[in-house]
Amino acid sequence: MEPVLLECRMLDPRSQRTSPMVPAPVPAYVDVVLPRRLHRPFTYIIPPELKDRVVVGRSVVVPFGSQDLHGLVIAVYPRLPPGAPQKGLKTIRSLSAASSDHLLTSEQIALSHWVAERYAAPWGQCIKLVLPPVARARPPQPRYVLTAQGLAMHSSVEPLGETETELLARLRRRPKGIMATTFLKGDNARLTLALHTLVQQGLVGRCDEPVASRTHRPATLHGDTSAVGLPMEPGETADSVEPNPPEAMLWPAVLEQARAKRTLSPVLLQGAHRTRQWCLIQAAQAIIRLGKQVLILAGDVEQAGRLAGFLAARGERPMLLHSGLSMKARAAVWQAAQEGSVKILIGTRMAVFAPLAQLGLVWVEGEDDASLKEEQVPRYHAREVAHYRASREGAVLVLASNHPSLESLSAVQEGRLTACVYRAPEQLPIVNVIDMKNSPRDAGGGTVLSPLLIEGLRGALRQNALSILYLNRKGFASVLHCGDCGAMPQCDACSVALTFFRRSNHIRCHYCGRTKPVPEHCPRCQSLKLEPVGSGTERVEEAVRRQFPQARVGRVDGETIRRPADARALHRLLTAGDIDILIGTQMIFRLGLHGRALFVALPDADAGLHVPDFRSAERMYHALLDAAALARPASVGGQLLIQTRLADHHAIMALASGDEEVFVQQEQAFRQMLQYPPWTCLVRLDVSGTKEAVVCHAAERWAALLRAHAAGRERTVAVLGPSPASHVLRRGRYCWQILIKSSSLEAGKEIAMRTREDLERESRRGGLRYDIDVDPVSMA
C-alpha cells in the first residue's frame, strides 16, 4: 500500500509551523516506517489504551517478524485504509521510551520522504536523517558508596585494618562512589577483601542506580575561535575582508531582492575565498535582521570551523554541527535549533537536515566538493537537499565556490541559477608548466623533483618564505613492483595494490586499512627485486630533506594529521613561521593557507587523470585552481610550478592562460559527445556479494531485466554493462556495476527500482546486495 503522505493524514506543512499536529478523529490504524532496507510503510492496529496518544511523527514499538522494532508513525486512519490486508494485521506494542522527545513535524517527515524518492533509498533509513541525535545510554554500572553509618563513623569508634581505613578515606573523597569494575582491575585481592569487610559491617553499600549526568549545553562561538579546531588564517582579521568594486555594486542588489521577498532563483557565487567570505557576512547579517535563520554547509569539519571562527570574529554567534562533535554535543545543538535559539548554524552535510523552522538563507560553501555527497545509503547530495529545502521554505539559496561544478555552470546557462562571478586575474601567481614527457626518471621509477622545482624551493628559502608541494598520494610509493615478474603485493580483501610506507616499514590498503610488514621477496616468484614505484608525499618529503637538509619541512596527510590536536599543532608552527616547506595531499587545502606561499609546486599534476571516472579532468582542474590559490599574487612574486606529462591537456592550458572558458568549453564538449552529466542523468547500480561468480550472474540478470524494461525507449534510456567495478574486490565483497543513462532522472530511476524489487524477491537469502546510486559523484 502506497501512503499518501501529506494529503489525508496531516495538516499542510506550512500550517504546522503555528499549530501542533493532531491525529484524525478516533484513530484506529497507522502506517509505520521501519529502520530497515524497506521501501514501504506497514499498517498496524492502535490498541485501545494508545488511541489518544499515537499521532503522526511519534516513535512506536511494533512487532516485525520475530522481533520488535522502533518505527515512526507517518499516517493515522479512523478506518482500515484501502489496500491494507483485511486479516493478519498486528498491533502496536507501545510508545518508544523517548517518543515525546522524538516527535517529528510534517516538514521533517516530508523531507525524509523526498530524499527516499529522489535517491531511490529505503524510507526507513531516510527517516534516521531527520531524527535528533541520541547518545546510546550505557547500562548503569554498579558502584560502592558509603552508607549513612559509614559517613557518621569515626576511626576511634571501632579500629579497622589499614586497608579498610584507606578505602573508607578514599570513599569519603568520592561521594559518587567507586565503580565495581575498579576492584577487578589488576591485583586488588587486598582491596577486594577490605571491601567485603566494610560491606559486612554496614559501612559500605552497593548502588545500582546510574550517576546523574550533567546537562550538555551547545557551544556558541563569540569572539574566541579556539573551539572550532583551526582558527582563521594567520594575518587575517574580520576587517581584512574588503569587497572589490564590482561586488559592492552587484551583491547588495541580490540582497535587496531577498529583503523585498521577491521570487529569487538560487545564486551561484564564484570568487576567491575572501570575496565569498565578505558576501557571506553581508547575506547572513541581512537575513538575521529579517528575523530569519542561516544554514551554512561545508564539505569538511575544518572548513566549517574556519567559517564559524570568521563569523564569530565579526560579532555573530554561530553554532557548529558535524560528526566531529560528541553525540551529546550534537543533540544539544539539534535541540537548540529546534527551539529557535540558533541564528547561524554551520556544519557538514548532516546539518542540512537540522530543524530550523525560520530558514532564510542556505549557503553551500564549496558546492562542487565531493564530500557533500553521502557514500552510504541513503546516498543523498547535500547540495540538492539544500536546494529542496530552500525552495520549499522560501529561503535564499547561495552556491559558492572558487570553481563551480559543470552541473552548476550548466544550470546558469539554462537560467536555473543566477550567476554572480567575481574574477580577480591580478590575484593569480605566475604559472610555469614543465613538460616532463622526455625527462629522465629516478631509480624508483617516478619523477620527484625537477631542476626548476628545486630552484623555486631554493629561491623561497633565500627569502624566508613558505613553499608548498601538493601531491594527492600519501605514502612513500604507490606500489612495490617485482622487477622480474611484474607482480605487486595486493590486499587479501580488496583488489588493490598495497601502498608502501618506508618510515613505518609496512604496506597498507587504502580501502580497508589492512596492514602487512614489507615482504622480503616477491610473493609470486620469490625474487628479491621488489622496488617502490610511483611517488607519494613521504617520498617527496625524503627527496626534499635530502636536497635541503637545513630546511624545516612539514608533511600533511592522513599519517601525520590524525586528530584535531595534530592540526592545531601544525597551525601553530605555520603561524610562528617555523615551517619552510610544506608537503601534503588535499588536506593541505583545508589549512586556510590562501595566498601564503611564495612558491607552490605540483610534482605530479596529472596523477588524478589515470582514474576510470568521467569527472577526473574536472577534479584535476579544481585541484590546480586550489593550488594556485595558495600562492601569492604575481605582483609580489608568487609562483606556481606544474610538472606534467600532459602539458597540452585542456585543464593545464586553461590554468596557464588564466582563461576558465578553455577548460569549460572543451570539457562540456566531451561530456555532451559522450552523453555524461550534465547532458544526461546517470544512475549507477552496484551488485555485491562474497562469491564473484554469483555476483557476476546477478549483475547480468539485472542488466537483462533493465534492457527488457527499457525496450522501445532506446533513445531516452541506455543501459551500459555489467562490468567489474574499478576495484572489483573491496573489504571481502566482490562488486559489479551497471550504468543507466537517461534523458530524465525519473526514467532511469523508475526502471532501476522496479527491477530491483524483482531481483530482491528472487534472491532474499543469497547474500547479495543491490544498491542504487542516483547522480553518483564517483565511478569507483
C-alpha positions as a printed Julia matrix, in Angstrom:
780×3 Matrix{Float64}:
   0.0     0.0     0.0
   1.42    3.36   -1.05
   0.85    6.06    1.6
  -0.42    9.49    0.58
   1.94   11.27    2.91
   0.57   14.78    3.06
  -2.89   14.51    1.51
  -5.13   12.9     4.06
  -3.17   12.35    7.23
  -1.61   15.56    8.32
  -2.09   19.27    8.09
  -0.46   21.39    5.42
   3.27   21.66    6.24
   3.23   25.45    6.39
   0.3    25.48    8.81
   2.18   23.04   11.01
   4.6    25.8    11.96
   1.99   27.52   14.08
  -0.31   24.67   15.1
   0.66   21.27   16.51
  -0.07   18.05   14.61
  -3.24   16.26   15.75
  -4.41   12.75   14.92
  -7.54   12.09   12.91
 -10.73   11.59   14.96
 -10.71    8.25   16.78
  -7.59    6.84   15.14
  -7.63    3.08   14.76
  -4.87    2.27   12.26
  -1.43    3.68   11.5
   1.24    3.4     8.82
   4.69    2.91   10.31
   8.08    3.29    8.61
  10.72    0.9     9.93
  14.52    1.46   10.02
  15.31   -1.31    7.54
  16.12   -1.57    3.85
  12.41   -1.45    3.1
  10.77    0.89    0.63
   7.22    0.99    2.01
   5.44    1.54    5.33
   3.45   -1.14    7.18
  -0.05   -0.86    8.64
  -0.67   -1.62   12.33
  -3.65   -1.55   14.69
  -3.68    1.02   17.5
  -4.54   -0.68   20.84
  -7.35    0.97   22.87
  -5.0     2.25   25.59
  -2.94    4.22   22.99
  -5.71    5.63   20.79
  -5.38    9.16   22.16
  -1.57    9.11   22.26
  -0.5     7.89   18.82
  -0.03   10.79   16.39
   1.92   11.39   13.19
   5.62   11.82   13.93
   5.63    9.65   17.08
   8.04    6.77   17.58
   6.43    3.42   18.45
   7.49   -0.16   19.12
   5.93   -2.67   16.73
   6.32   -6.4    16.08
   8.1    -7.23   12.84
   8.77  -10.87   12.13
  10.28  -12.44   15.22
  11.48   -9.17   16.74
  10.25   -5.81   17.98
  11.43   -2.69   16.15
  11.21    1.05   16.74
   9.33    2.71   13.9
   7.87    6.1    13.06
   4.18    6.84   12.55
   3.71    8.64    9.24
  -0.09    8.32    8.86
  -3.18    7.67   11.01
  -6.62    6.41    9.9
 -10.03    6.18   11.59
 -10.84    3.16    9.36
  -8.88    0.41    7.64
  -7.02    2.13    4.78
  -7.64    0.98    1.19
  -5.25   -1.72    0.08
  -4.44   -2.92    3.59
  -4.98   -6.63    4.29
  -8.29   -7.45    5.98
  -6.66  -10.05    8.24
  -3.3   -10.6     9.86
  -2.61   -7.01   10.96
  -0.5    -6.75   14.09
  -0.94   -4.34   17.0
   1.44   -1.66   18.23
   3.32   -2.86   21.29
   3.95    0.51   22.96
   5.28    4.01   22.53
   9.07    4.33   22.38
  10.72    5.32   25.66
  11.9     8.65   24.24
   8.86    9.11   22.0
   7.85   12.51   23.34
  11.31   13.87   22.51
  11.26   12.36   19.0
   8.01   13.85   17.73
   8.74   14.89   14.16
   6.98   17.67   12.29
   5.31   17.21    8.94
   8.15   19.16    7.29
  10.73   16.7     8.63
   8.71   13.68    7.52
   8.14   15.24    4.09
  11.88   15.96    3.78
  12.79   12.35    4.58
  10.19   11.13    2.08
  11.6    13.41   -0.62
  15.12   12.07   -0.02
  13.81    8.5    -0.27
  12.04    9.25   -3.55
  14.84   11.38   -5.04
  17.62    8.9    -4.3
  15.7     5.6    -4.55
  16.54    4.87   -0.92
  14.58    2.99    1.77
  12.31    5.44    3.57
  13.1     3.89    6.94
  16.79    4.75    6.53
  15.96    8.27    5.36
  13.85    8.85    8.49
  17.06    8.49   10.51
  18.43   11.6     8.82
  15.82   13.88   10.43
  15.78   12.25   13.87
  17.6    14.12   16.64
  20.98   12.63   17.61
  20.64   10.36   20.62
  23.6     9.19   22.66
  23.38    5.5    23.35
  22.83    5.1    27.05
  25.33    2.76   28.65
  23.89    0.26   31.07
  24.34    1.55   34.64
  27.48    0.24   36.28
  27.25   -0.84   39.92
  29.32    1.2    42.36
  30.09    1.18   46.04
  29.27    4.18   48.25
  29.41    4.97   51.94
  26.25    4.23   53.89
  24.88    6.65   56.5
  26.67    4.59   59.14
  29.91    4.79   57.19
  29.61    8.57   56.82
  28.96    9.01   60.55
  31.67    6.63   61.7
  34.88    7.92   63.27
  38.06    5.91   63.24
  38.14    5.96   67.04
  34.83    4.1    67.39
  35.99    0.77   66.14
  39.5     0.09   64.94
  39.83   -1.11   61.34
  42.66   -2.56   59.36
  44.98   -0.29   57.4
  43.48   -1.25   54.02
  39.9    -0.78   55.29
  40.77    2.65   56.7
  42.4     3.74   53.42
  39.34    2.55   51.46
  36.96    4.46   53.74
  39.03    7.64   53.3
  39.0     7.13   49.55
  35.22    6.73   49.5
  34.79    9.93   51.57
  36.7    11.79   48.85
  34.35   10.34   46.22
  30.73   10.99   47.15
  29.53    9.3    43.96
  31.35    6.12   44.92
  33.84    3.78   43.26
  32.85    1.65   40.28
  32.71   -2.08   40.93
  34.94   -2.71   37.91
  37.76   -0.84   39.65
  38.11   -3.67   42.11
  38.5    -6.16   39.25
  41.48   -4.43   37.67
  44.97   -5.74   38.36
  45.92   -7.49   41.57
  43.45   -5.99   44.04
  42.89   -9.02   46.29
  43.62   -6.99   49.45
  41.33   -4.18   48.37
  38.51   -6.59   47.45
  38.81   -8.33   50.86
  38.67   -4.94   52.61
  35.57   -4.01   50.6
  33.79   -7.19   51.67
  34.67   -6.49   55.29
  33.21   -2.95   55.1
  30.06   -4.22   53.37
  29.52   -6.86   56.12
  29.87   -4.16   58.79
  27.26   -1.99   57.05
  29.72    0.85   56.36
  29.64    0.5    52.55
  26.77   -0.43   50.28
  26.3    -1.31   46.64
  24.41    1.15   44.43
  23.0     0.15   41.03
  21.44    3.5    40.11
  23.2     5.45   37.34
  25.14    8.58   38.2
  23.19   11.7    37.23
  24.77   13.21   34.11
  25.26   16.89   33.52
  23.06   18.68   31.05
  25.08   19.39   27.91
  24.77   22.89   26.55
  25.68   23.65   22.94
  28.83   25.7    22.46
  28.17   29.1    20.95
  31.11   30.89   19.39
  31.52   34.58   20.08
  34.95   36.1    19.75
  37.02   33.1    20.85
  37.61   30.83   17.85
  39.79   28.23   19.52
  36.86   25.88   19.98
  36.44   25.28   16.26
  39.73   23.44   15.76
  41.51   25.67   13.24
  41.29   29.45   13.69
  41.22   31.99   10.9
  44.13   32.27    8.57
  47.29   33.8    10.02
  47.3    37.53    9.45
  43.6    37.61    8.65
  41.13   39.56   10.75
  37.46   40.12   10.42
  38.07   43.59    8.97
  40.57   42.37    6.37
  37.84   41.07    4.06
  37.02   44.02    1.85
  34.88   43.87   -1.3
  36.13   44.72   -4.75
  34.2    47.5    -6.57
  32.07   45.12   -8.72
  30.98   43.24   -5.61
  30.0    46.45   -3.84
  27.56   47.11   -6.69
  26.21   43.65   -7.53
  25.94   41.71   -4.28
  23.81   44.24   -2.34
  21.38   44.14   -5.29
  20.96   40.41   -4.74
  20.32   41.01   -1.03
  17.77   43.7    -1.84
  15.76   41.16   -3.78
  15.79   38.88   -0.73
  14.72   41.72    1.59
  11.83   42.58   -0.73
  10.78   38.91   -0.62
  10.71   38.74   -4.39
  10.95   35.44   -6.18
  14.68   34.83   -6.29
  16.29   32.0    -8.21
  19.23   30.29   -6.49
  22.51   32.17   -6.76
  25.83   30.77   -7.95
  28.59   32.85   -6.38
  32.02   32.38   -7.96
  35.01   34.16   -6.47
  38.1    33.91   -4.3
  37.65   32.83   -0.69
  37.9    36.39    0.72
  35.25   37.54   -1.73
  32.95   34.7    -0.68
  33.5    35.47    2.99
  32.56   39.11    2.5
  29.41   38.14    0.61
  28.54   35.56    3.27
  28.79   38.09    6.08
  26.63   40.6     4.22
  24.0    37.99    3.38
  23.91   36.42    6.86
  23.55   39.73    8.66
  20.81   40.86    6.25
  18.83   37.64    6.79
  19.22   37.81   10.59
  17.88   41.37   10.58
  14.75   39.97    8.93
  14.3    37.61   11.88
  15.31   34.53    9.87
  17.88   31.78   10.43
  21.0    30.97    8.42
  22.24   27.49    7.48
  25.81   27.18    6.14
  27.08   23.87    4.74
  30.74   22.98    4.19
  32.42   19.91    2.79
  34.62   19.18    5.8
  34.91   19.88    9.51
  37.94   22.17    9.13
  36.19   24.44    6.64
  33.1    24.59    8.86
  35.31   25.53   11.82
  37.06   28.32    9.93
  33.74   29.78    8.77
  32.43   29.67   12.33
  35.56   31.37   13.63
  35.34   34.06   10.98
  31.68   34.85   11.7
  32.36   34.84   15.44
  35.1    37.43   14.91
  32.51   39.61   13.17
  30.28   39.56   16.26
  27.95   36.72   15.26
  27.27   33.67   17.43
  27.28   30.63   15.16
  26.83   27.03   16.31
  28.58   24.02   14.8
  27.04   20.67   13.86
  29.25   17.92   12.45
  30.4    14.35   13.07
  33.48   15.52   14.98
  31.29   16.5    17.94
  30.23   14.06   20.61
  26.71   12.68   20.37
  25.69   14.74   23.41
  27.02   17.92   21.82
  25.19   17.17   18.57
  21.97   16.51   20.48
  22.32   19.83   22.31
  22.83   21.78   19.06
  19.89   19.96   17.45
  17.65   20.86   20.38
  18.79   24.49   20.25
  17.95   24.59   16.55
  14.54   23.08   17.24
  13.84   25.67   19.95
  14.77   28.51   17.6
  17.7    29.83   19.63
  20.18   29.27   16.77
  20.65   32.21   14.4
  23.54   30.76   12.36
  24.16   27.03   12.09
  27.32   25.83   10.34
  28.02   22.21    9.62
  28.9    19.42    7.24
  26.35   17.61    5.08
  24.44   16.21    8.09
  23.48   19.77    9.08
  21.23   20.12    6.02
  18.57   18.2     7.97
  18.71   20.44   11.09
  15.23   21.55   12.27
  15.43   25.29   11.52
  11.83   26.49   11.33
  12.58   30.07   10.22
  15.1    29.32    7.48
  16.01   32.43    5.49
  19.37   31.62    3.9
  21.02   28.34    2.87
  24.67   28.84    1.93
  26.6    25.91    0.42
  30.33   26.68    0.63
  32.34   24.73   -1.93
  29.26   23.47   -3.78
  31.48   21.31   -6.03
  33.02   19.43   -3.07
  32.51   15.67   -3.47
  32.27   15.38    0.34
  28.76   16.84    0.15
  27.64   13.51   -1.31
  26.94   10.72    1.2
  28.76    7.49    0.31
  26.45    5.17    2.26
  22.72    4.52    1.82
  20.86    6.84    1.63
  23.26    8.4    -0.89
  21.92   11.95   -0.84
  23.75   15.05   -2.06
  23.6    17.88    0.47
  23.61   20.48   -2.31
  20.4    19.05   -3.8
  18.76   18.67   -0.39
  19.66   22.31    0.34
  18.02   23.31   -2.96
  14.85   21.42   -2.0
  14.69   22.96    1.49
  15.31   26.48    0.25
  12.62   26.28   -2.44
  10.11   24.65   -0.08
  10.69   27.04    2.81
  11.12   30.24    0.8
  14.79   30.73    1.68
  17.59   32.23   -0.4
  19.99   29.58   -1.73
  23.6    30.51   -2.48
  26.01   28.01   -4.03
  29.53   29.38   -3.5
  32.81   28.19   -4.94
  36.06   29.3    -6.49
  35.48   26.69   -9.22
  31.8    25.72   -9.64
  30.83   22.28  -10.86
  29.91   21.82  -14.51
  26.39   20.95  -13.33
  26.03   24.4   -11.73
  27.55   26.18  -14.73
  25.09   24.35  -16.96
  22.22   25.42  -14.69
  23.34   29.04  -15.14
  23.27   28.62  -18.92
  19.75   27.18  -18.69
  18.55   30.01  -16.44
  18.0    27.86  -13.34
  20.74   29.7   -11.41
  21.66   33.38  -11.2
  25.41   33.84  -11.58
  27.48   36.34   -9.58
  31.05   35.98  -10.85
  33.89   37.98   -9.28
  37.16   37.21  -11.01
  40.4    38.85   -9.96
  43.11   37.91  -12.5
  45.6    40.1   -10.67
  45.46   37.68   -7.72
  46.85   34.74   -9.74
  50.53   33.74   -9.41
  53.0    33.31  -12.24
  52.23   29.89  -13.75
  55.05   27.75  -15.18
  54.33   24.4   -16.84
  57.17   21.86  -17.07
  56.64   19.12  -19.65
  58.18   16.01  -18.08
  57.45   13.76  -21.06
  61.11   13.44  -22.02
  62.62   13.96  -18.57
  64.7    11.16  -17.03
  63.11    9.18  -14.22
  64.72    8.47  -10.89
  65.82    5.0    -9.86
  62.47    4.22   -8.28
  60.56    4.82  -11.5
  58.88    8.11  -10.63
  59.82   11.75  -11.21
  60.03   13.69   -7.94
  61.91   16.99   -8.21
  62.9    18.69  -11.45
  65.76   21.25  -11.57
  63.25   24.12  -11.91
  61.3    22.88   -8.91
  64.49   22.71   -6.85
  65.41   26.23   -7.93
  61.95   27.5    -6.94
  62.33   26.0    -3.45
  65.81   27.48   -3.14
  64.56   30.95   -4.08
  61.78   30.84   -1.48
  64.24   29.69    1.19
  66.5    32.66    0.42
  63.58   35.0     1.13
  62.5    33.06    4.26
  59.13   32.45    2.58
  56.82   29.44    2.64
  56.86   26.83   -0.14
  54.13   24.24   -0.68
  54.31   20.97   -2.63
  50.96   19.34   -3.4
  50.68   15.66   -4.29
  47.41   13.84   -3.67
  49.0    10.5    -2.85
  50.26    9.61    0.59
  52.87    7.03    1.48
  56.35    6.59    0.03
  55.36    4.85   -3.21
  52.12    3.77   -4.86
  53.16    0.12   -5.06
  56.01   -2.33   -4.63
  56.84   -3.8    -8.03
  58.74   -7.0    -8.75
  61.49   -6.35  -11.29
  61.4    -9.98  -12.54
  57.74  -10.99  -12.89
  55.96   -7.63  -12.5
  53.78   -8.76   -9.58
  52.67   -6.31   -6.86
  51.63   -7.24   -3.3
  47.85   -6.84   -3.07
  45.29   -6.67   -0.29
  43.72  -10.02    0.56
  40.28   -8.42    0.97
  40.41   -5.79   -1.82
  41.56   -5.89   -5.43
  44.11   -3.1    -4.98
  47.86   -2.92   -4.69
  49.17   -2.09   -1.22
  50.83    1.3    -0.69
  54.39    1.28    0.6
  55.28    3.35    3.7
  59.04    3.4     4.2
  59.2     5.22    7.53
  57.0     2.68    9.34
  58.21   -0.14    7.04
  54.81   -1.56    6.13
  52.38   -1.81    3.22
  48.73   -0.82    3.65
  45.41   -0.96    1.82
  43.79    2.49    1.49
  40.31    0.96    1.31
  40.04   -1.44    4.25
  43.13   -0.3     6.2
  44.74   -3.74    6.42
  48.47   -3.54    7.11
  51.29   -6.0     6.42
  55.05   -5.97    7.0
  57.08   -5.25    3.89
  57.74   -8.63    2.22
  61.33   -9.7     1.81
  60.67  -11.26   -1.59
  58.05  -11.32   -4.33
  55.0   -13.35   -3.27
  54.73  -14.82   -6.78
  58.26  -15.65   -7.98
  60.23  -15.27   -4.73
  62.52  -12.69   -6.37
  64.28  -10.16   -4.15
  63.86   -7.36   -6.72
  60.95   -5.55   -5.08
  61.2    -1.84   -5.94
  58.98    1.11   -4.96
  57.19    2.63   -7.97
  55.44    5.99   -8.02
  55.82    8.93   -5.66
  53.84    9.72   -2.54
  54.13   12.53    0.0
  56.58   10.53    2.11
  58.87   10.03   -0.86
  58.71   13.7    -1.84
  59.5    14.65    1.77
  62.55   12.4     1.74
  63.78   13.92   -1.53
  63.29   17.48   -0.23
  65.09   16.77    3.03
  67.97   15.23    1.09
  68.17   18.28   -1.18
  67.7    20.89    1.59
  68.97   19.36    4.87
  68.76   22.69    6.74
  65.13   23.45    5.75
  62.28   22.97    8.19
  59.97   20.54    6.37
  56.43   19.58    7.35
  54.08   16.96    5.9
  50.27   16.98    5.85
  48.44   13.73    5.1
  46.44   11.02    6.82
  49.57    9.69    8.5
  50.67   12.94   10.16
  47.27   14.56   10.89
  45.16   12.01   12.72
  43.46   14.22   15.35
  42.32   17.84   15.66
  45.21   18.38   18.07
  47.67   17.48   15.28
  46.08   20.1    13.0
  46.24   22.75   15.73
  49.91   21.97   16.41
  50.69   22.34   12.7
  48.79   25.62   12.56
  50.85   26.99   15.46
  54.05   26.13   13.58
  52.77   27.84   10.43
  51.67   30.92   12.37
  55.09   31.18   14.01
  56.84   30.76   10.66
  58.57   27.58   11.81
  57.94   25.66    8.55
  59.84   26.46    5.36
  58.49   23.74    3.05
  55.09   22.09    3.49
  54.25   18.88    1.6
  50.77   17.44    1.56
  47.74   15.81   -0.02
  44.35   17.51   -0.43
  44.37   18.03    3.33
  46.66   20.98    2.63
  43.72   22.88    1.12
  41.88   22.66    4.46
  44.51   24.58    6.41
  43.45   28.07    5.3
  46.76   28.97    3.64
  45.31   31.05    0.81
  47.88   33.49   -0.58
  50.54   32.49    1.97
  53.17   30.69   -0.13
  55.76   32.35   -2.34
  56.28   29.11   -4.27
  53.77   26.3    -4.93
  54.53   23.2    -6.99
  52.73   20.07   -8.16
  55.38   17.35   -8.71
  52.89   15.05  -10.49
  49.96   17.22  -11.58
  48.21   14.71  -13.84
  48.25   11.74  -11.45
  44.48   12.03  -10.89
  43.72   11.67  -14.59
  44.6     7.97  -14.6
  41.3     7.06  -12.96
  38.29    5.48  -14.75
  35.97    8.39  -13.98
  34.42   10.92  -16.36
  34.92   13.65  -13.71
  38.7    13.12  -13.38
  39.58   16.12  -15.59
  37.23   18.39  -13.65
  38.74   17.29  -10.33
  42.22   17.9   -11.7
  41.33   21.41  -12.83
  39.78   22.24   -9.46
  42.89   20.95   -7.68
  45.07   23.15   -9.9
  42.95   26.2    -9.01
  43.12   25.35   -5.3
  46.89   25.04   -5.52
  47.11   28.38   -7.32
  45.04   29.97   -4.54
  47.75   29.0    -2.03
  50.34   31.15   -3.82
  50.86   34.87   -3.51
  49.82   37.08   -6.45
  52.22   37.51   -9.35
  52.66   41.17   -8.4
  54.6    40.13   -5.28
  56.49   37.25   -6.89
  54.13   34.32   -6.29
  54.85   31.27   -8.48
  53.01   28.08   -9.36
  55.04   25.28  -10.98
  53.23   22.37  -12.65
  55.16   19.2   -13.54
  53.16   17.15  -16.04
  53.44   14.71  -18.92
  50.23   16.09  -20.44
  51.14   19.74  -20.98
  48.54   20.06  -23.74
  45.64   18.92  -21.54
  42.83   21.5   -21.54
  42.83   21.74  -17.71
  46.51   22.72  -17.62
  46.2    25.01  -20.63
  43.24   26.8   -19.01
  45.18   27.49  -15.81
  48.32   28.56  -17.66
  46.35   31.02  -19.79
  44.16   32.23  -16.93
  41.05   31.56  -19.05
  38.48   29.3   -17.43
  36.5    29.04  -20.68
  39.31   27.0   -22.25
  38.54   24.2   -19.8
  34.78   24.64  -19.55
  34.07   24.63  -23.28
  36.32   21.66  -24.01
  35.04   19.61  -21.07
  31.42   20.4   -21.89
  32.02   19.27  -25.47
  33.46   15.95  -24.24
  30.58   15.38  -21.82
  27.95   16.21  -24.43
  29.56   13.98  -27.06
  29.77   11.0   -24.67
  26.42   11.81  -23.02
  27.55   12.25  -19.42
  26.14   14.7   -16.83
  25.03   17.42  -17.02
  23.78   16.41  -20.51
  22.23   13.21  -19.26
  21.04   11.73  -15.97
  23.15    8.96  -14.52
  22.24    6.13  -12.16
  24.88    3.64  -11.01
  23.79    0.17   -9.9
  26.06   -1.96   -7.72
  25.69   -5.71   -7.19
  27.91   -7.06   -4.42
  28.45  -10.34   -2.61
  31.1   -12.71   -1.31
  31.2   -15.02   -4.38
  32.28  -13.42   -7.64
  30.53  -15.91   -9.94
  27.23  -15.36   -8.15
  27.7   -11.57   -8.26
  28.51  -11.69  -11.99
  25.42  -13.8   -12.74
  23.18  -11.5   -10.66
  24.57   -8.4   -12.43
  23.91   -9.96  -15.83
  20.38  -10.85  -14.73
  19.77   -7.26  -13.58
  21.11   -5.84  -16.84
  18.82   -8.17  -18.83
  15.78   -7.05  -16.81
  16.73   -3.41  -17.3
  17.05   -3.8   -21.07
  13.71   -5.57  -21.21
  12.02   -2.7   -19.33
  13.81   -0.11  -21.49
  12.76   -1.78  -24.75
  11.26    0.79  -27.08
  12.88    3.67  -25.22
  16.44    3.26  -26.51
  16.62    6.93  -27.49
  15.93    8.09  -23.94
  17.31    5.24  -21.81
  20.63    3.4   -22.29
  21.9     0.53  -20.16
  25.68    0.01  -20.02
  27.31   -3.08  -18.56
  27.54   -5.04  -16.39
  31.27   -4.81  -15.76
  33.53   -5.31  -12.74
  33.95   -2.24  -10.56
  37.29   -0.44  -10.84
  38.23   -2.27   -7.63
  36.22   -5.44   -8.03
  37.05   -6.76   -4.55
  36.71   -4.45   -1.57
  36.55   -5.45    2.09
  35.93   -9.06    1.13
  32.98   -8.35   -1.21
  33.01   -8.5    -4.99
  31.22   -5.72   -6.85
  29.93   -5.42  -10.41
  28.37   -2.27  -11.8
  25.72   -1.21  -14.32
  25.16    2.33  -15.6
  21.83    3.78  -16.71
  21.91    6.9   -18.84
  18.55    8.58  -19.33
  17.16   11.86  -20.64
  15.17   12.28  -17.42
  16.05   11.22  -13.9
  12.66    9.62  -13.34
  13.01    7.35  -16.36
  16.29    5.81  -15.23
  15.27    5.66  -11.59
  11.93    4.03  -12.33
  13.31    1.0   -14.18
  16.12    0.62  -11.61
  13.68    0.46   -8.68
  11.16   -1.79  -10.43
  13.75   -4.35  -11.49
  15.49   -4.28   -8.1
  12.24   -5.35   -6.41
  12.1    -8.39   -8.72
  15.7    -9.32   -8.01
  15.39   -8.95   -4.25
  12.39  -11.28   -4.23
  14.37  -13.86   -6.22
  17.49  -13.82   -4.04
  16.44  -13.0    -0.49
  18.87  -15.48    1.06
  21.71  -15.29   -1.43
  23.84  -12.79    0.49
  23.63  -10.38   -2.45
  23.1    -6.64   -2.16
  21.58   -4.46   -4.86
  22.37   -0.76   -4.43
  21.24    2.27   -6.43
  23.3     5.46   -6.55
  21.41    8.33   -8.19
  23.68   11.08   -9.55
  26.95    9.41   -8.47
  29.91   11.74   -7.99
  32.41    8.9    -8.3
  32.54    5.85  -10.53
  34.74    3.88   -8.12
